[in-house]
């Protein structure tokens, strides 16, 4: 299954270069927030399914960052999971 390309709509971006820089900064913040939420969920689900070591093995993020995301997602879901997995 091929993932469709990510599309960003720049049609409402200001023409003025300084205003465009401000707009791009806000767009990057919004994009980063959405991507970070996906990282958080993915690491959480990997840990929940016993595949956290494999996720860490990809070396996409530090162990500390990945654990912070799993804790944040657990908190978001009401702290329902008590890991006991040694991480």
N, CA, C and O atoms as CSV, one atom per row, in Angstrom:
chain,resi,resn,atom,element,x,y,z
A,1,UNK,N,N,0.838,-1.177,0.000
A,1,UNK,CA,C,0.000,0.000,0.000
A,1,UNK,C,C,0.883,1.242,0.000
A,1,UNK,O,O,1.758,1.390,0.854
A,2,UNK,N,N,0.657,2.109,-0.936
A,2,UNK,CA,C,1.457,3.323,-1.060
A,2,UNK,C,C,0.761,4.467,-0.328
A,2,UNK,O,O,-0.442,4.676,-0.480
A,3,UNK,N,N,1.521,5.192,0.454
A,3,UNK,CA,C,0.997,6.346,1.178
A,3,UNK,C,C,0.905,7.526,0.228
A,3,UNK,O,O,1.857,7.823,-0.494
A,4,UNK,N,N,-0.245,8.203,0.226
A,4,UNK,CA,C,-0.348,9.380,-0.650
A,4,UNK,C,C,0.622,10.463,-0.176
A,4,UNK,O,O,0.921,10.548,1.015
A,5,UNK,N,N,1.108,11.280,-1.092
A,5,UNK,CA,C,2.055,12.333,-0.706
A,5,UNK,C,C,1.386,13.355,0.211
A,5,UNK,O,O,0.193,13.636,0.091
A,6,UNK,N,N,2.173,13.895,1.116
A,6,UNK,CA,C,1.694,14.943,2.007
A,6,UNK,C,C,1.563,16.226,1.205
A,6,UNK,O,O,2.487,16.624,0.495
A,7,UNK,N,N,0.428,16.859,1.320
A,7,UNK,CA,C,0.175,18.086,0.581
A,7,UNK,C,C,-0.029,19.231,1.563
A,7,UNK,O,O,-0.812,19.127,2.507
A,8,UNK,N,N,0.677,20.306,1.329
A,8,UNK,CA,C,0.541,21.505,2.140
A,8,UNK,C,C,-0.030,22.600,1.254
A,8,UNK,O,O,0.474,22.851,0.159
A,9,UNK,N,N,-1.081,23.249,1.733
A,9,UNK,CA,C,-1.734,24.298,0.957
A,9,UNK,C,C,-1.075,25.649,1.268
A,9,UNK,O,O,-1.229,26.198,2.360
A,10,UNK,N,N,-0.355,26.154,0.301
A,10,UNK,CA,C,0.311,27.443,0.461
A,10,UNK,C,C,-0.480,28.566,-0.212
A,10,UNK,O,O,0.025,29.682,-0.334
A,11,UNK,N,N,-1.688,28.295,-0.644
A,11,UNK,CA,C,-2.449,29.287,-1.405
A,11,UNK,C,C,-2.824,30.527,-0.586
A,11,UNK,O,O,-3.015,31.603,-1.152
A,12,UNK,N,N,-2.931,30.389,0.726
A,12,UNK,CA,C,-3.308,31.556,1.533
A,12,UNK,C,C,-2.089,32.217,2.186
A,12,UNK,O,O,-2.234,33.076,3.056
A,13,UNK,N,N,-0.899,31.814,1.765
A,13,UNK,CA,C,0.327,32.378,2.294
A,13,UNK,C,C,0.458,33.835,1.822
A,13,UNK,O,O,0.215,34.123,0.650
A,14,UNK,N,N,0.834,34.745,2.711
A,14,UNK,CA,C,0.993,36.154,2.322
A,14,UNK,C,C,2.070,36.341,1.244
A,14,UNK,O,O,3.031,35.575,1.175
A,15,UNK,N,N,1.900,37.341,0.431
A,15,UNK,CA,C,2.883,37.643,-0.612
A,15,UNK,C,C,4.057,38.441,-0.053
A,15,UNK,O,O,5.187,38.305,-0.522
A,16,UNK,N,N,3.789,39.266,0.942
A,16,UNK,CA,C,4.843,40.062,1.561
A,16,UNK,C,C,5.839,39.111,2.239
A,16,UNK,O,O,5.429,38.243,3.010
A,17,UNK,N,N,7.150,39.262,1.960
A,17,UNK,CA,C,8.125,38.305,2.481
A,17,UNK,C,C,8.204,38.234,4.008
A,17,UNK,O,O,8.383,37.151,4.565
A,18,UNK,N,N,8.074,39.365,4.684
A,18,UNK,CA,C,8.147,39.350,6.148
A,18,UNK,C,C,6.895,38.695,6.725
A,18,UNK,O,O,6.985,37.875,7.639
A,19,UNK,N,N,5.733,39.053,6.195
A,19,UNK,CA,C,4.492,38.422,6.633
A,19,UNK,C,C,4.515,36.922,6.317
A,19,UNK,O,O,4.000,36.110,7.086
A,20,UNK,N,N,5.113,36.568,5.187
A,20,UNK,CA,C,5.219,35.155,4.804
A,20,UNK,C,C,6.079,34.386,5.802
A,20,UNK,O,O,5.762,33.247,6.144
A,21,UNK,N,N,7.164,35.002,6.270
A,21,UNK,CA,C,8.019,34.349,7.267
A,21,UNK,C,C,7.238,34.066,8.548
A,21,UNK,O,O,7.361,32.990,9.133
A,22,UNK,N,N,6.436,35.035,8.976
A,22,UNK,CA,C,5.614,34.836,10.171
A,22,UNK,C,C,4.604,33.721,9.928
A,22,UNK,O,O,4.412,32.860,10.787
A,23,UNK,N,N,3.964,33.732,8.773
A,23,UNK,CA,C,2.979,32.710,8.415
A,23,UNK,C,C,3.631,31.329,8.383
A,23,UNK,O,O,3.088,30.363,8.919
A,24,UNK,N,N,4.803,31.248,7.746
A,24,UNK,CA,C,5.511,29.965,7.666
A,24,UNK,C,C,5.898,29.458,9.048
A,24,UNK,O,O,5.853,28.252,9.296
A,25,UNK,N,N,6.270,30.338,9.934
A,25,UNK,CA,C,6.610,29.953,11.298
A,25,UNK,C,C,5.409,29.322,11.994
A,25,UNK,O,O,5.534,28.289,12.652
A,26,UNK,N,N,4.259,29.944,11.847
A,26,UNK,CA,C,3.028,29.402,12.425
A,26,UNK,C,C,2.633,28.082,11.789
A,26,UNK,O,O,2.177,27.165,12.472
A,27,UNK,N,N,2.810,27.990,10.471
A,27,UNK,CA,C,2.489,26.740,9.774
A,27,UNK,C,C,3.396,25.611,10.243
A,27,UNK,O,O,2.942,24.480,10.414
A,28,UNK,N,N,4.675,25.912,10.453
A,28,UNK,CA,C,5.615,24.897,10.931
A,28,UNK,C,C,5.245,24.434,12.333
A,28,UNK,O,O,5.303,23.241,12.631
A,29,UNK,N,N,4.867,25.370,13.193
A,29,UNK,CA,C,4.438,24.999,14.546
A,29,UNK,C,C,3.236,24.072,14.503
A,29,UNK,O,O,3.194,23.071,15.219
A,30,UNK,N,N,2.259,24.402,13.666
A,30,UNK,CA,C,1.055,23.570,13.550
A,30,UNK,C,C,1.404,22.188,13.002
A,30,UNK,O,O,0.905,21.177,13.497
A,31,UNK,N,N,2.253,22.146,11.989
A,31,UNK,CA,C,2.676,20.873,11.406
A,31,UNK,C,C,3.419,20.029,12.436
A,31,UNK,O,O,3.134,18.843,12.603
A,32,UNK,N,N,4.380,20.655,13.127
A,32,UNK,CA,C,5.159,19.930,14.136
A,32,UNK,C,C,4.267,19.377,15.241
A,32,UNK,O,O,4.482,18.257,15.705
A,33,UNK,N,N,3.276,20.141,15.662
A,33,UNK,CA,C,2.369,19.675,16.708
A,33,UNK,C,C,1.606,18.434,16.250
A,33,UNK,O,O,1.428,17.490,17.020
A,34,UNK,N,N,1.159,18.439,14.998
A,34,UNK,CA,C,0.421,17.289,14.473
A,34,UNK,C,C,1.320,16.071,14.307
A,34,UNK,O,O,0.912,14.953,14.622
A,35,UNK,N,N,2.525,16.273,13.822
A,35,UNK,CA,C,3.457,15.154,13.641
A,35,UNK,C,C,3.880,14.600,15.000
A,35,UNK,O,O,3.960,13.384,15.176
A,36,UNK,N,N,4.151,15.488,15.964
A,36,UNK,CA,C,4.535,15.019,17.296
A,36,UNK,C,C,3.428,14.198,17.937
A,36,UNK,O,O,3.712,13.223,18.633
A,37,UNK,N,N,2.176,14.570,17.719
A,37,UNK,CA,C,1.058,13.781,18.248
A,37,UNK,C,C,1.069,12.381,17.641
A,37,UNK,O,O,0.730,11.410,18.318
A,38,UNK,N,N,1.453,12.270,16.380
A,38,UNK,CA,C,1.526,10.956,15.728
A,38,UNK,C,C,2.701,10.137,16.259
A,38,UNK,O,O,2.559,8.935,16.484
A,39,UNK,N,N,3.868,10.774,16.463
A,39,UNK,CA,C,5.008,10.076,17.074
A,39,UNK,C,C,4.591,9.537,18.442
A,39,UNK,O,O,4.858,8.384,18.780
A,40,UNK,N,N,3.930,10.398,19.219
A,40,UNK,CA,C,3.518,10.047,20.575
A,40,UNK,C,C,2.627,8.811,20.569
A,40,UNK,O,O,2.850,7.881,21.343
A,41,UNK,N,N,1.633,8.797,19.712
A,41,UNK,CA,C,0.723,7.660,19.632
A,41,UNK,C,C,1.446,6.404,19.155
A,41,UNK,O,O,1.203,5.314,19.671
A,42,UNK,N,N,2.322,6.552,18.186
A,42,UNK,CA,C,3.032,5.389,17.650
A,42,UNK,C,C,3.949,4.754,18.695
A,42,UNK,O,O,3.970,3.532,18.841
A,43,UNK,N,N,4.703,5.575,19.419
A,43,UNK,CA,C,5.572,5.024,20.464
A,43,UNK,C,C,4.740,4.390,21.577
A,43,UNK,O,O,5.105,3.337,22.099
A,44,UNK,N,N,3.644,5.014,21.938
A,44,UNK,CA,C,2.753,4.468,22.964
A,44,UNK,C,C,2.234,3.092,22.541
A,44,UNK,O,O,2.281,2.138,23.317
A,45,UNK,N,N,1.744,3.001,21.313
A,45,UNK,CA,C,1.209,1.730,20.830
A,45,UNK,C,C,2.301,0.672,20.709
A,45,UNK,O,O,2.059,-0.506,20.971
A,46,UNK,N,N,3.496,1.087,20.316
A,46,UNK,CA,C,4.610,0.132,20.256
A,46,UNK,C,C,4.907,-0.406,21.655
A,46,UNK,O,O,5.124,-1.605,21.831
A,47,UNK,N,N,4.915,0.467,22.629
A,47,UNK,CA,C,5.182,0.025,24.003
A,47,UNK,C,C,4.038,-0.833,24.526
A,47,UNK,O,O,4.267,-1.832,25.208
A,48,UNK,N,N,2.837,-0.452,24.216
A,48,UNK,CA,C,1.654,-1.186,24.662
A,48,UNK,C,C,1.631,-2.608,24.107
A,48,UNK,O,O,1.144,-3.530,24.761
A,49,UNK,N,N,2.155,-2.777,22.910
A,49,UNK,CA,C,2.146,-4.094,22.260
A,49,UNK,C,C,3.454,-4.855,22.452
A,49,UNK,O,O,3.672,-5.882,21.808
A,50,UNK,N,N,4.325,-4.361,23.331
A,50,UNK,CA,C,5.578,-5.053,23.610
A,50,UNK,C,C,6.636,-4.893,22.541
A,50,UNK,O,O,7.569,-5.692,22.465
A,51,UNK,N,N,6.503,-3.869,21.714
A,51,UNK,CA,C,7.451,-3.664,20.621
A,51,UNK,C,C,8.267,-2.389,20.794
A,51,UNK,O,O,8.812,-1.851,19.829
A,52,UNK,N,N,8.346,-1.911,22.036
A,52,UNK,CA,C,9.062,-0.665,22.303
A,52,UNK,C,C,10.548,-0.806,21.994
A,52,UNK,O,O,11.157,0.122,21.462
A,53,UNK,N,N,11.133,-1.943,22.316
A,53,UNK,CA,C,12.553,-2.157,22.013
A,53,UNK,C,C,12.794,-2.068,20.508
A,53,UNK,O,O,13.794,-1.500,20.069
A,54,UNK,N,N,11.885,-2.625,19.726
A,54,UNK,CA,C,12.013,-2.549,18.266
A,54,UNK,C,C,11.888,-1.100,17.796
A,54,UNK,O,O,12.607,-0.666,16.896
A,55,UNK,N,N,10.969,-0.360,18.414
A,55,UNK,CA,C,10.800,1.052,18.060
A,55,UNK,C,C,12.063,1.839,18.386
A,55,UNK,O,O,12.515,2.660,17.588
A,56,UNK,N,N,12.630,1.584,19.562
A,56,UNK,CA,C,13.878,2.258,19.926
A,56,UNK,C,C,15.011,1.850,18.992
A,56,UNK,O,O,15.891,2.653,18.681
A,57,UNK,N,N,14.981,0.616,18.555
A,57,UNK,CA,C,16.007,0.106,17.650
A,57,UNK,C,C,16.050,0.822,16.311
A,57,UNK,O,O,17.068,0.786,15.620
A,58,UNK,N,N,14.968,1.466,15.942
A,58,UNK,CA,C,14.955,2.245,14.700
A,58,UNK,C,C,15.823,3.492,14.811
A,58,UNK,O,O,16.230,4.067,13.801
A,59,UNK,N,N,16.104,3.907,16.047
A,59,UNK,CA,C,16.959,5.060,16.336
A,59,UNK,C,C,16.452,6.359,15.699
A,59,UNK,O,O,17.230,7.190,15.230
A,60,UNK,N,N,15.129,6.505,15.697
A,60,UNK,CA,C,14.534,7.727,15.158
A,60,UNK,C,C,14.558,8.850,16.187
A,60,UNK,O,O,14.648,10.026,15.835
A,61,UNK,N,N,14.477,8.476,17.460
A,61,UNK,CA,C,14.491,9.429,18.560
A,61,UNK,C,C,15.249,8.812,19.720
A,61,UNK,O,O,15.460,7.600,19.770
A,62,UNK,N,N,15.650,9.655,20.642
A,62,UNK,CA,C,16.338,9.147,21.827
A,62,UNK,C,C,15.354,8.356,22.699
A,62,UNK,O,O,14.139,8.540,22.622
A,63,UNK,N,N,15.905,7.492,23.510
A,63,UNK,CA,C,15.098,6.708,24.445
A,63,UNK,C,C,14.309,7.652,25.357
A,63,UNK,O,O,13.129,7.429,25.626
A,64,UNK,N,N,14.973,8.700,25.825
A,64,UNK,CA,C,14.342,9.682,26.706
A,64,UNK,C,C,13.139,10.338,26.027
A,64,UNK,O,O,12.078,10.472,26.637
A,65,UNK,N,N,13.301,10.745,24.766
A,65,UNK,CA,C,12.213,11.387,24.021
A,65,UNK,C,C,11.056,10.408,23.818
A,65,UNK,O,O,9.895,10.772,24.008
A,66,UNK,N,N,11.367,9.172,23.435
A,66,UNK,CA,C,10.333,8.166,23.200
A,66,UNK,C,C,9.563,7.867,24.479
A,66,UNK,O,O,8.338,7.741,24.455
A,67,UNK,N,N,10.280,7.751,25.600
A,67,UNK,CA,C,9.608,7.503,26.877
A,67,UNK,C,C,8.735,8.687,27.284
A,67,UNK,O,O,7.649,8.503,27.833
A,68,UNK,N,N,9.207,9.894,27.015
A,68,UNK,CA,C,8.410,11.079,27.328
A,68,UNK,C,C,7.105,11.063,26.535
A,68,UNK,O,O,6.047,11.407,27.062
A,69,UNK,N,N,7.185,10.665,25.274
A,69,UNK,CA,C,5.969,10.566,24.468
A,69,UNK,C,C,5.034,9.490,25.000
A,69,UNK,O,O,3.821,9.703,25.021
A,70,UNK,N,N,5.556,8.332,25.433
A,70,UNK,CA,C,4.661,7.293,25.955
A,70,UNK,C,C,4.000,7.763,27.250
A,70,UNK,O,O,2.822,7.491,27.483
A,71,UNK,N,N,4.753,8.464,28.085
A,71,UNK,CA,C,4.168,8.987,29.326
A,71,UNK,C,C,3.097,10.028,29.015
A,71,UNK,O,O,2.032,10.028,29.633
A,72,UNK,N,N,3.371,10.907,28.071
A,72,UNK,CA,C,2.403,11.945,27.705
A,72,UNK,C,C,1.125,11.333,27.141
A,72,UNK,O,O,0.024,11.784,27.460
A,73,UNK,N,N,1.268,10.322,26.315
A,73,UNK,CA,C,0.079,9.670,25.736
A,73,UNK,C,C,-0.695,8.930,26.820
A,73,UNK,O,O,-1.926,8.945,26.822
A,74,UNK,N,N,0.009,8.288,27.733
A,74,UNK,CA,C,-0.649,7.608,28.842
A,74,UNK,C,C,-1.417,8.622,29.691
A,74,UNK,O,O,-2.539,8.358,30.123
A,75,UNK,N,N,-0.810,9.766,29.922
A,75,UNK,CA,C,-1.466,10.839,30.678
A,75,UNK,C,C,-2.698,11.335,29.929
A,75,UNK,O,O,-3.754,11.545,30.526
A,76,UNK,N,N,-2.556,11.520,28.620
A,76,UNK,CA,C,-3.685,11.988,27.799
A,76,UNK,C,C,-4.855,11.026,27.883
A,76,UNK,O,O,-6.013,11.441,27.855
A,77,UNK,N,N,-4.550,9.733,27.985
A,77,UNK,CA,C,-5.594,8.702,28.045
A,77,UNK,C,C,-6.053,8.417,29.475
A,77,UNK,O,O,-6.813,7.475,29.700
A,78,UNK,N,N,-5.612,9.203,30.426
A,78,UNK,CA,C,-6.071,9.052,31.791
A,78,UNK,C,C,-5.227,8.137,32.658
A,78,UNK,O,O,-5.714,7.602,33.654
A,79,UNK,N,N,-3.973,7.952,32.293
A,79,UNK,CA,C,-3.020,7.125,33.053
A,79,UNK,C,C,-3.522,5.704,33.292
A,79,UNK,O,O,-3.350,5.159,34.383
A,80,UNK,N,N,-4.127,5.117,32.304
A,80,UNK,CA,C,-4.703,3.788,32.451
A,80,UNK,C,C,-3.656,2.674,32.441
A,80,UNK,O,O,-3.885,1.603,33.003
A,81,UNK,N,N,-2.517,2.920,31.810
A,81,UNK,CA,C,-1.517,1.869,31.647
A,81,UNK,C,C,-0.425,1.971,32.700
A,81,UNK,O,O,0.166,3.031,32.904
A,82,UNK,N,N,-0.170,0.853,33.360
A,82,UNK,CA,C,0.957,0.730,34.285
A,82,UNK,C,C,1.900,-0.249,33.622
A,82,UNK,O,O,1.612,-1.444,33.549
A,83,UNK,N,N,3.023,0.249,33.138
A,83,UNK,CA,C,3.870,-0.494,32.226
A,83,UNK,C,C,4.503,-1.742,32.838
A,83,UNK,O,O,4.218,-2.849,32.380
A,84,UNK,N,N,5.330,-1.605,33.830
A,84,UNK,CA,C,5.999,-2.770,34.388
A,84,UNK,C,C,6.892,-3.481,33.382
A,84,UNK,O,O,7.134,-4.682,33.504
A,85,UNK,N,N,7.385,-2.742,32.383
A,85,UNK,CA,C,8.202,-3.362,31.346
A,85,UNK,C,C,9.694,-3.038,31.482
A,85,UNK,O,O,10.494,-3.394,30.617
A,86,UNK,N,N,10.053,-2.371,32.557
A,86,UNK,CA,C,11.456,-2.087,32.793
A,86,UNK,C,C,12.009,-0.847,32.122
A,86,UNK,O,O,13.194,-0.548,32.269
A,87,UNK,N,N,11.178,-0.116,31.387
A,87,UNK,CA,C,11.664,1.104,30.748
A,87,UNK,C,C,11.410,2.232,31.658
A,87,UNK,O,O,11.737,3.373,31.333
